[in-house]
Amino acid sequence: MRERFPLAWDFNYRILGKRAVIGRGRSINISSSGALVTTQHAVSPGTRIQMNIAWPISHDGIPLELTIEGQVLRNEQGKFAVQFLVSPQGPRVVRNSSDEAS
C-alpha cells in the first residue's frame, strides 16, 4: 500500500468530455497513485475526471496548479476516492488560469 499524506488542498474538477467545471473540493489525503477528497456533489464510481489542484507554491509569484486525470473508485457521504491515471506525458503543473489577467 502506498503512503498517504494528510494534505488539505483545494481543487476544481470536471467530468472528462465536458468543458464546464462541475465541482470544487478539498483533499483529505494524497498518495502518488490517488487521493481521498471531500466534495459538494456525488460522483459515481467509474467516472473519469480531471482535477485542477491548487499547488501550495508559486513560480516567480505566479500561482500554479496541478492538472491530473483520474477515475473515481468509490463514493461515500460527501467524499470520493480517485485513482490517478498517468498519461504518456505524466502529470503537469500549469499556471492557474483563474488568476490570469484578462
C-alpha positions in Angstrom: 0.0 0.0 0.0 1.3 3.5 -0.9 1.9 6.0 1.8 -0.8 8.7 2.1 -0.1 12.2 3.2 -2.6 14.3 5.0 -2.7 17.3 2.6 -5.7 19.6 2.5 -5.5 21.3 -0.9 -8.4 22.9 -2.8 -9.3 21.8 -6.3 -11.8 22.1 -9.1 -12.9 19.1 -11.1 -14.9 18.2 -14.2 -16.2 15.1 -15.8 -13.9 14.2 -18.8 -15.6 15.1 -22.1 -17.4 18.1 -20.5 -16.0 21.6 -20.6 -17.6 23.1 -17.6 -16.2 22.7 -14.1 -18.8 20.7 -12.1 -17.5 21.0 -8.6 -15.0 22.1 -6.1 -13.5 20.1 -3.3 -10.6 19.7 -0.8 -8.2 16.8 -0.5 -8.2 14.8 2.8 -5.1 12.8 1.8 -3.0 12.2 -1.2 -0.6 9.5 -2.4 1.4 9.0 -5.6 -1.5 7.0 -7.0 -4.6 8.8 -5.8 -6.5 10.9 -3.3 -9.4 10.9 -0.9 -11.3 14.1 -1.3 -14.4 15.9 0.0 -16.8 17.5 -2.5 -20.2 19.2 -2.7 -21.5 16.7 -5.3 -21.6 12.9 -5.5 -19.6 11.5 -8.4 -20.3 7.9 -9.4 -17.6 5.2 -9.2 -16.0 4.6 -12.7 -16.4 8.2 -13.7 -13.3 9.7 -15.2 -12.5 13.2 -14.1 -9.9 16.0 -14.5 -8.7 17.6 -11.3 -7.0 21.0 -11.1 -5.4 21.1 -7.7 -4.2 24.5 -6.3 -0.5 24.0 -5.8 0.9 25.3 -2.5 3.8 27.1 -4.2 4.2 29.7 -6.9 6.7 30.3 -9.7 8.0 33.9 -9.8 4.9 35.0 -8.0 2.5 33.1 -10.4 0.1 30.7 -8.7 0.4 27.1 -10.0 -2.0 24.2 -10.2 -1.5 20.5 -10.8 -3.8 19.2 -13.5 -4.3 15.4 -13.4 -6.8 12.9 -14.6 -8.3 10.2 -12.5 -11.1 7.6 -12.1 -13.4 7.6 -9.2 -13.1 4.3 -7.3 -15.8 4.8 -4.6 -18.1 7.5 -3.2 -19.3 7.7 0.4 -21.1 10.5 2.3 -19.6 13.7 0.7 -16.2 12.0 -0.1 -14.8 10.1 -3.0 -11.6 8.2 -3.7 -9.9 8.8 -7.0 -7.1 6.8 -8.7 -4.8 9.0 -10.7 -4.4 7.9 -14.4 -0.9 8.5 -15.7 -0.8 10.0 -19.2 2.2 9.5 -21.6 3.4 12.9 -20.6 2.8 12.3 -16.8 1.3 14.9 -14.5 1.9 18.5 -15.4 2.0 21.7 -13.4 0.4 24.7 -15.2 -0.4 28.3 -14.4 -3.6 28.8 -12.5 -5.9 30.1 -15.2 -8.3 31.7 -12.7 -5.5 34.2 -11.7 -4.5 35.3 -15.2 -5.3 38.8 -16.3 -8.0 39.2 -19.0 
